[in-house]
């Protein structure tokens, strides 16, 4: 994209690199040209003014730490259809009979194409149907079908957080 933008802006390419499809140095030069420098506030009053005018900059968006079990809907585990097996595992997790990590281990032995278990933090601010479902799910809740797979999610939700007042922020 930066290569195309540079060409659109009429920026000359580096000598000897005109015919190359990708030129990281040229792309970086275009990036630097397009992004304005971020100047630090001149003094404490300017910093406070920025804080007062941009409160959303000092907020952490809602996020969820996700662990998943993703199995093909057409498969069976331990002689049961995937959805039935996952429902039984969800009940066992809820009652303390097993842990999500043990269910992940079993799922990994059945299906190894997609990563199972911890998949990291997800920011829940985009308007996407899966993110809306994840944002409304309770920890350890079985989410349901996702295309041809069945998806079980264990999540730790972190609501939107303000980083505090001015004295705590500076």
C-alpha positions, 0 to 999 in steps of 0.5 A: 500500500505504501508503495502505491501511495508513494507512486500516487504522490509522485515520489521518485523511487530509489535508483536501481529499485524502480522495477522491484515490487517491494522496497522496504526503504522506500515504503518506510520513507513514504510512511515517515512522510505521511505520519506527522511527528508527535511533539511532546507537550511544551509544559505541564499546562499543555499536557493538562490541556491535552488530558482534558481535551482527549479523555478517550486516549487515557482509557483502556478499551474492553478486552478479553483473554481467550482460550478456545477449543475448536473442533470440526462439527462433523467429527466425533470425540469419545464416540459422541458428536462434537457438540454433545461432547463439548456440552458434556465438557462444559458441564464438567468444567462448571461442576469442577469435574475437569478443567478447561486445560484438560479439555484442551489437551483432549481436543488437541489429540483429536484435531491439530489443524487449528491451535487450541488453548490460549489465543491471547487478548482480543480488543472488543471494540470493533463491530463484528458479530463474533466480537459481540458474542464474545463480549456478551459471553460469560467466562467458560461459556460455550459459544457455539458454531463458527462456520464448519467448526464448533467453538468453545471459549474460556474468557477473562473479561476486562471492562473498559478502564479509565487510567484515572484522574490527572494527578494519577496520569501524569 
